[in-house]
Amino acid sequence: MQWIAIITMLLDHIGAAFFSGELIWRIIGRIAFPIYAYALVQGFRYTKSYGKYMLRLTIIAALSQLPYQIALSRSGINVVATLLVAALLLRLLDRTRPGIRSILLIAGCSLLVEVLPFDYGAYGLLLVLIFRYAEKYQLLFMHVLLNVIYLLAYGWVVQMTSIIPTLFIVLGPALWHRLESIRMPRWLWRSYYPLHLLVLAAISYWHV
């Protein structure tokens, strides 16, 4: 699972940095984020220290920001920061009874990541919430529904590819369990996002 995430993300960012006119790179890249969203939910659920987990996300997001802006020529905030906000929202929701306060928390965080803007914006937060609270076929249905809404509202055609990992999670648990068993070193998983952006930023700088 982790290898699929980093490879598809790398292809996405190579396409964004060097082949912006070729859509195939972005289509493949849409596979990555649902895996990261799923991994965030699992990490949040099973971490032994929420504080350390949030600290790691904060450090990765901070280290990634400048390379993110240089490599991808973007002025927004990188996707790890989006996941950081999502983890904070999950914590707040766990401490809040379902109701109007929960709705206001979700709406407030969604507005925050849209306005600043964070990578993936409210879509990213909502997908994390789907992975956290939906189960099996409901999860698949809600992910498809979210994609359709963004397709109709913003024309996110390439985002439809993101359904692929969710299909594996819901319909192929045995295969997905096998993929999850192929682990990579923790240091590589945690450092890959800022490191690959730093390399792409350096290549972009010298290429120009």
C-alpha positions in Angstrom: 0.0 0.0 0.0 2.8 2.4 1.0 4.8 1.7 -2.2 1.7 2.2 -4.4 1.1 5.6 -2.7 4.6 6.9 -3.1 5.1 5.7 -6.6 1.8 7.1 -7.9 2.4 10.4 -6.0 5.9 10.6 -7.6 4.4 10.1 -11.0 1.8 12.8 -10.3 4.4 15.3 -9.2 6.8 14.5 -12.1 3.8 15.2 -14.4 2.9 18.5 -12.6 6.6 19.7 -12.6 7.7 18.7 -16.1 4.8 17.4 -18.2 1.9 19.7 -17.3 0.2 19.2 -20.7 0.1 15.4 -20.4 -3.0 14.3 -18.4 -2.0 10.7 -17.9 0.5 11.6 -15.1 -2.2 13.3 -13.1 -4.7 10.5 -13.7 -2.3 8.0 -12.3 -1.4 10.4 -9.4 -5.0 10.5 -8.2 -4.6 7.0 -6.8 -2.2 8.3 -4.1 -4.3 10.5 -1.9 -7.0 8.0 -0.9 -4.2 5.7 0.3 -2.7 8.5 2.4 -6.2 9.4 3.7 -6.7 5.7 4.7 -3.2 5.5 6.3 -4.0 8.7 8.3 -7.1 7.2 9.7 -5.3 3.9 10.6 -2.5 5.9 12.2 -4.9 8.0 14.1 -6.8 5.0 15.3 -3.9 2.9 16.4 -1.2 5.4 17.4 0.1 5.0 21.0 0.8 8.8 21.2 -1.5 11.3 19.5 0.9 14.1 20.4 3.9 12.4 18.8 1.8 11.5 15.7 0.7 15.2 15.3 4.3 16.4 15.8 5.6 14.1 13.0 2.9 15.4 10.7 3.7 19.0 11.6 7.5 18.5 11.0 6.9 16.8 7.6 4.4 19.5 6.5 6.8 22.3 7.5 9.8 20.6 5.8 7.8 20.0 2.7 6.3 23.5 2.2 9.1 25.3 0.4 10.0 22.4 -1.9 6.3 22.0 -2.6 6.0 25.5 -3.8 9.2 25.4 -5.9 8.8 22.0 -7.4 5.1 22.3 -8.3 5.0 26.1 -8.8 2.1 26.4 -6.3 1.4 29.1 -3.7 -0.9 27.0 -1.5 -0.2 24.7 1.4 1.0 21.1 0.9 -1.1 18.0 1.3 0.6 16.8 4.6 -0.7 20.0 6.2 -4.2 19.0 4.9 -3.8 15.6 6.6 -2.6 17.4 9.8 -5.8 19.5 9.9 -7.8 16.3 9.2 -6.1 14.5 12.2 -6.9 17.5 14.4 -10.5 17.4 13.2 -10.8 13.7 14.0 -9.5 14.4 17.5 -12.1 17.2 18.0 -14.9 15.1 16.7 -14.0 12.2 19.0 -14.5 14.7 21.9 -17.7 16.1 20.6 -21.2 14.6 20.6 -22.7 14.2 17.2 -24.9 17.1 16.4 -24.7 20.8 15.4 -21.3 21.3 17.0 -19.8 18.4 15.0 -21.3 19.9 11.8 -19.9 23.4 12.7 -16.4 21.8 13.3 -16.5 20.1 9.9 -17.8 23.2 8.2 -15.2 25.4 9.9 -12.2 23.2 9.0 -13.5 22.8 5.5 -13.7 26.5 5.1 -10.2 26.9 6.5 -8.6 24.5 4.1 -10.5 26.0 1.1 -9.7 29.6 1.8 -6.0 29.4 2.6 -5.9 27.1 0.4 -4.6 23.7 1.4 -3.9 21.0 -1.2 -7.1 19.0 -1.9 -9.0 21.5 0.3 -12.4 20.4 1.7 -12.3 17.3 -0.5 -9.3 16.0 1.4 -11.0 16.5 4.8 -14.2 14.9 3.6 -12.5 11.9 2.2 -10.6 11.3 5.5 -14.0 11.5 7.3 -15.4 9.0 4.9 -12.6 6.6 5.7 -13.0 7.2 9.4 -16.8 6.8 9.8 -18.1 4.9 6.8 -17.9 1.1 6.5 -17.5 -1.3 3.6 -20.0 -0.6 0.8 -21.1 2.6 2.4 -17.5 3.8 2.2 -17.3 3.0 -1.5 -20.7 4.7 -2.2 -19.8 7.8 -0.3 -16.4 8.1 -2.0 -18.1 7.8 -5.4 -20.7 10.3 -4.4 -18.0 12.8 -3.2 -16.2 12.4 -6.6 -19.4 12.9 -8.5 -20.2 16.1 -6.6 -16.7 17.5 -7.3 -17.0 16.4 -10.9 -20.2 18.3 -11.4 -19.1 21.3 -9.3 -15.5 21.7 -10.4 -15.0 19.4 -13.4 -12.6 17.1 -11.5 -12.6 14.3 -14.2 -9.2 12.9 -13.3 -10.2 12.5 -9.6 -12.4 9.6 -10.6 -9.3 7.4 -10.7 -9.1 7.8 -6.9 -11.9 5.2 -6.6 -9.4 2.4 -7.5 -7.7 2.0 -4.1 -11.1 2.3 -2.3 -12.4 -0.5 -4.5 -9.5 -2.7 -3.3 -10.1 -1.7 0.4 -13.8 -2.5 0.2 -14.0 -5.4 -2.3 -10.6 -7.0 -2.0 -9.7 -7.2 1.7 -7.5 -10.3 1.3 -5.5 -8.7 -1.5 -5.3 -5.4 0.4 -4.2 -7.2 3.5 -1.4 -8.7 1.5 -0.4 -5.3 0.1 -0.4 -3.8 3.6 2.0 -6.6 4.8 4.7 -5.4 2.4 6.2 -2.7 4.7 8.8 -0.1 4.0 11.2 1.4 6.6 9.4 4.0 8.7 12.1 6.6 8.0 11.4 6.3 4.3 7.6 6.5 4.7 7.9 9.6 6.8 10.6 11.4 4.9 9.6 10.6 1.3 7.2 13.5 0.8 9.6 16.4 1.6 12.6 14.6 0.1 11.1 13.9 -3.2 9.7 17.4 -3.4 13.2 18.8 -2.6 14.7 16.7 -5.4 12.0 17.9 -7.9 12.5 21.5 -6.7 16.3 21.2 -7.3 15.7 19.7 -10.8 13.1 22.4 -11.6 15.5 25.1 -10.5 18.5 23.9 -12.6 16.2 23.0 -15.5 15.0 26.6 -15.7 
